[in-house]
Amino acid sequence: MKYRYFYFVLLILIFTSCAPVSLLNGITPSKSYLLKKNVSYGSLGSQVMDIYQATTKKENSPIIVFIHGGSWDSGSKDIYKFFAEGFTSEGYDVAVPNYRLFPEIIYPDMLHDTAKAVAYLSNLFSNRKVVLIGHSAGGYNALMVAMNKDYLEEEGISVCSIISGVVSISSPTGVYELKKEPLITIFPSRFKHNDAPLAYVDNATPSLLVINGLADKTVGPKNAVILSERVNQRGGKSVLKLYPDTNHTQAVQVISRYFDNNISLKRDILNFIDELPRDGNHCY
């Protein structure tokens, strides 16, 4: 009991003092996975990923590919041990790729990297199904690669046969025009044309789980609501989940074993994955 209290106090200190997430990773156990670090999925320096292979695997499970956030100019796979462990402890293999960031790239280079990472994993794991999960900018990447089939087709991969589902967490979808730097340099069309997920809602896509916190001031819940509504209106499959008193950071933080009892978000993701098809065409 005293150790649980110690961890509780430590976590309060971490998140009230804005201490680095490395502290959270440091107290996250590693026994549920074997880690392969810095696996190259392309020829460029940033095209590397970490692969967390569950030591006790869930039968017939897809591989989870988590795309990190960071406004396309920051963020790294290296800070998401806590996220990966949240799913390896449930029996899922998890891959966390890096992708090139601004100012090295602008749209759509980050999407080519995401598609290349998915294609690499599909081949590495003998065409196992993939569930894409992305937070914030990473959620945008995941949605775009799943909703615009061109990126994966360029890598020789069929979206509808490989991607069984997509989980978008606090992702910008094109509801609002971009108006600030460096975003308007990264996206010259400012989400007004074909550079946003809302441009592709009429395409057949894998099942979506669209998540947002109602207290999110960075990416407001309207992004999730409108995307999910439009996909369902044309006959697709999208589940919308909105969480009260949850902000932009908390929506991914709660995947940690130390926060997953606060709200049902992690359990909602696991239930969504359990209900996904394992065979055939996955697009609706």
Order of alpha helices (4+ residues) and beta strands (2+ residues): alpha-alpha-beta-beta-beta-alpha-beta-alpha-beta-alpha-alpha-alpha-beta-alpha-beta-alpha-beta-alpha-alpha
